[in-house]
Amino acid sequence: MSMYPSHFAEPSLKKETNRSSASHIPVKAATNDLSDSIFYGELKNKLIKYITKKGNKSLARELLTETFETIKRTQIERLILAGTEKENIIIDSEQLLKNAIENARPLLQLSAIKRGGVKYQVPVPVTEKKSYFLAMKWLLDAAREKDRKVHLPEKLAWEILDAACGQGRVIKKKNDLHRQCESNRAYAHYRWS
Amino acid sequence: MFRKQFGNLSRVSTHLSRNVLAARVASREAEMSTNAAPAEAATAPPVVNEFRTGVGNPGEHSEVQIGKFYTIPMQEKKQIFSGGGLPKQYEQQIKTFTEACLMVRSPALELLNYIKRADLSKPVVRYVLYGDNGVGKTLSMAHVLHYGMLNDFLLVHVPWAPNWMKRPKESANSASQEGFIDLPFDAAAWLVHFKTQNSKLLERLQLKTSKEYVWSKRESTPAGSSLIELVEHGIARIKYASETTAALISELKQLATAGQCKIMVAIDGYNAFFHPITRIFSDNKQRVSPDRITLTQPFLDITNYDWTNGVCILSVDKIAMTEGYMESYLPRYLLGKEGFEHLDPFVPVHVGNYTEKEFTSYIKYYLDRHWISKTQPGFEEQLKFMSNMNPYTLMQLVRGL
């Protein structure tokens, strides 16, 4: 896929990098969405790309910022109401997003494999990259399924908060998928035979 | 000679090292405050630390408090700002932080100084706040309004004048003046705002009307009835709200000149009264300029200098104009020739971006309120660079952190 040969190193985000030991290894050019500012987050960037519609990335960025704002507001409200158990409440919205995505990542997936003229739903392990993709896709799908009057940031914030504490529709979706995989475990050998 | 040079060098070096030390101490203090401060600040309201001041009365604020936050009690906030007067996003922030905090800044202090020293028996002085977008004109005004409320000024406060020109609730032809347009709902809303701000003071002062106002064949307000009755009539009979506003303001002017009360006029977005483009249309689909709206006349009248015992605080704002007229934030450009001549002579008060001290204090406040959760080394520098120390831009940037 990449235009670079495989021995090229990934670009580094740090300002000062000690490359004296590896100066012979060429480095890929940095993409234009990389930065070392406080606003940068790898996962955040990925999600922004998924939110984007018709190339309107600035809008997507704005939506995610608003989502984070909503999350922060609700969490601070909770913190004030909490009283004693203040340590358990995370306010960092990016950390919450990370937790939500980790919670929503599936391990297995069903894929249709044809054996003897019959299609079987065979459980197949998911690669790491795809599991992240699915988690974020489910989050967004859940957020986009809403009333017309509710704004995306608001709903997305709620979905992220739900998923971060292991509840909600996204987690249910993941659990359903796992359950189906479990019930189809008898077909698992069709993956290789 | 060599010795002299050597001495210089050593002095420089000690100076440098001292600075480094100071910076290191400061940074450590900042870290400690982020860790320790929140726990105590959330529970006990009147905390005093490096970015907060316990002085709640704006009349007592001085240079010492610059860059520090003071808290407006919720009840007073409700009384002054329930009808508007704080920016919407600031309201939201107040709600999230569960405290109404305002930073003491130099433009507001300058204004307060002028007001405290003003001779009220002389004709009113007009103060014009001006500055770039999002720089804190409205909040400076809010600070001064709080002072006014605590010091028994009757507040004549228009939270955002362009609302009347840009998005009026309803417009109707005026019954009393030919060719003029009434904004009955907006006038009534303003009367409600006036009442909530001043009801306590009005009850205490017992101000009376000087002449009889006849609204229609059956309705009239007799001479010698209290101002509250006049206001309540305007609220109850929305049709006459605009005329009531005019009557109320002329009464107030007379009463103030007679020395029965002192008045603080605060109008945000004052230049909207002189901007010919509005979104109000007359019967023949012609744009109505602000001087043909009955509601503007009393407010132009009260900003004139032909009365005493009052202060006028006006702000001119770029976003009060319409597109194509927003090149500069300077009063002469925004007010136009007519408006400038109407106000001349006035005291201009420039509101600028944060200073270094105010900026760090704001960051500390945000950290204390858990609003910034990413504290990599050097994040302040980045925010400073990106926001150019503009208050609104900073607020927008920090949202998603």
Interface residues (C-beta under 8 A of the other chain):
Chain A: S37 I38 F39 L64 T65 E66 F68 E69 K72 R73 I76 E77 L79 I80 K86 I91 D92 S93 E94 Q95
Chain B: A39 A42 Q92 T96 F97 T98 R369 H370 W371 S373 K374 Q376 F379 Q382 L383 M386 L397 R399 G400 L401
